Amino acid sequence: MTKFFKIIATLEGLSLLLLFFVAMPMKYAYGNETLIRPAGMAHGVLFIGYIILAYLLKEEQNWSFKKFFIVAIASIIPFGTFYIEWKYLKDTQKN
């Protein structure tokens, strides 16, 4: 499950970056709303998947509440999911 979580974490992080640094500037600086809906929808679905998988991983690997909280909060910070993969998931076995 860790391998799948890493994939979702990467995709979630990329979707957040796409939303914050491409779609939103296009909307507010240039008035072009073309990417807002698909980027927002992709990010929303991936965010929900990320949180659910983080909870399942917490239960499977007996994470502390603090570690789960940090992993969950990282999903709303740009580049946060990449940091989580590097800091917390680099030593976990690939399932």
C-alpha positions, 0 to 999 in steps of 0.5 A: 500500500505504501507504493500506491500511497507514494504514487497518489502523494506525487500526483496530489502534489503535482495537481496542487502545483498545477492549480496554484502556479498555472490554473489560478494565475491564468484565471486571475492574471489573464481572465482565462478560466480554462484550466480551473475546473479540470485542475480543481477537480483532479486536485479534489479527487486526489486530495480525498484519496491522499487523506484516505490512504494516509489514514489506512497507512496510519492504521497499517503501520501504527503511526502516531497521531502526530505523524498522521497529522503532519502527513495530512497537513502536508497535502495543503502546502505546496511541495508538502507531499514531496517532503513527506515522501522524502522524510517519512516514507523513504525507509518504508517497505514497498507494498 
